[in-house]
Structure formats: structure tokens, C-alpha cells
Amino acid sequence: MAETTRTGIMLIGAPGSGKGTQAKKLKETLGYAHISTGDLLRAAVKAGTELGKQAKSFMDAGALVPDELVIGLLKEAIVKPEADKGFILDGFPRTSVQADALDAEVTLDKVINIKVPFELIEERVTGRRMSKSGHVYHVKYNPPKVEGVCDVTGEELYQRSDDTAAKVKERLDKFVAETEPVIPRYQAKGIVVEVDGVGTPDEVFARISAVL
Ligand code: AP5
């Protein structure tokens, strides 16, 4: 596939650092497509596709899904018409093999590295609640009006199977071992900006907006 000239922003950060929360806000203001490989994989699991069946056990264990499965998903998403204006990557790349594949497809404009101390991550992740339609809450920081019920759709909220304290530890270990090492290649291109991810979502969004 030829390299696309679409505008791309990557959000990188530990699990629970707020990538999804900030990507949704950026999507609203910029009109770019939000490409979350986690969301795409969860949708595949829910739909019971062959890819979803293969990915499920890795996701439930807090492990990374094999590169070849995720790279295929990303390549499909990045050429969709929704991404014509630009795209926001959330959760990709997570390994150097994925970064190689991405770099062969696109040139990124900016990489936002959202920094949150690991001591705060467990509370953020274990307190997350989701609706089937993808609305995200936090029991303490962003609670729904009625406990356990989505404000927007009225759906029952659930906890992701990988949002337990034990799985968070696995996911953080993977982040340090596999994902953080991809950051220097973008630093070498001068496109990485570190943003403090502590504070309210609006405060973090203001910091991101200021550097874009
Ligand atoms: P994925 O869904 O990408 O999970 P993640 O990277 O672990 O990130 P999270 O979704 O946990 O957190 P986030 O940074 O988006 O934070 P959020 O905004 O939700 O991936 C899940 C799994 O899929 C992986 O483990 C792997 O198995 C697989 N996978 C996905 N991509 C892959 C890839 N490329 N390669 C291989 N495998 C892949 O916020 C978290 C919580 O905190 C929420 O409750 C939110 O309301 C709250 N919150 C957000 N911001 C704030 C704030 N500023 N203050 C207080 N609370 C906040």
C-alpha cells in the first residue's frame, strides 16, 4: 500500500493514562477519525469474528495481541473515508514491529506522550466502567448520574475483563517492555511532546490542545 499523506496524531501512554478520553475530545474538536486498536479488537470479540476469537484470550490475560492481527486492523482503519481529514491513533503502535509497519504507511505529525505516574494507574483502570456502546465512566472521577447505568444510552455498565489489579500489572509490564521503547524513534524525528496526564480530563485536554 502506498504511503498516505493524511494528517496523523498518535497518543501514547500507559494503560489508563487517558488516551481514549483525550482521543474522543480531539475527535470532537478536530473532526479526525479516532482509531483505537483496543476498541476495534473489543468490537471483533463482541461480533465473534475469527480475529476476535483469536484475540480474546490475549486481551483477557492483559497480554498483547499478536502483531500480524493488529497491523491488519490498523491498515484497514487508516484508509477509511472517516480518516480523510486526519486520524488519531490510540493504542497503536505497541511494539517495534507495529511501529515499523506504521512508519511504512504514514508520516505522523505529532506524538503526544501522556505521562501519568504508575501509582495512579491502578485506581484509574479498576474504577473504569463502560457501556456496550463504548461510553466510558469512572466510579470516582467521572461517575454516571445513576450508578451502573449509562447516562447516554441507559445501558447497564460493565467492567472490562482486563481492568483488574492483577491484569493492570501485566499491562504495565508490557507497556514498559514493549511500547515505551518505540518512543525514541519518534523523538529522533522531533515530533514527540510530553504532556502531564494528571488533573481533570479538561485540564489535560487544554495541555494537549496547546501543543497541537
Ligand atoms: P486498550 O483498550 O488500548 O487499552 P490500554 O492501552 O491498556 O488503555 P486503556 O483503554 O486501559 O486506557 P486509556 O489510556 O485509553 O485510558 P481511558 O481514557 O480509558 O487495549 C486493551 C487490550 O487490547 C490490550 O491489553 C491488548 O491485549 C489489546 N491491544 C490493543 N491494541 C493493541 C496493539 N496495538 N497491539 C497488541 N495488542 C493490542 O481512562 C481510563 C479511566 O480513567 C477511565 O475510567 C476514565 O474515565 C478515567 N480518566 C481518564 N482521564 C482521567 C483524568 N484526567 N483524571 C481522572 N480519571 C481519568
Residues whose N, C-alpha, C, O or C-beta is under 5 A from the ligand:
A	BS01	AP5	A14 P15 G16 S17 G18 K19 G20 T21 T37 G38 D39 L41 F58 M59 G62 A63 L64 V65 V70 D90 G91 F92 P93 R94 R124 V125 G127 R128 R129 V136 Y137 H138 Y141 N142 G197 G199 T200 P201 V204
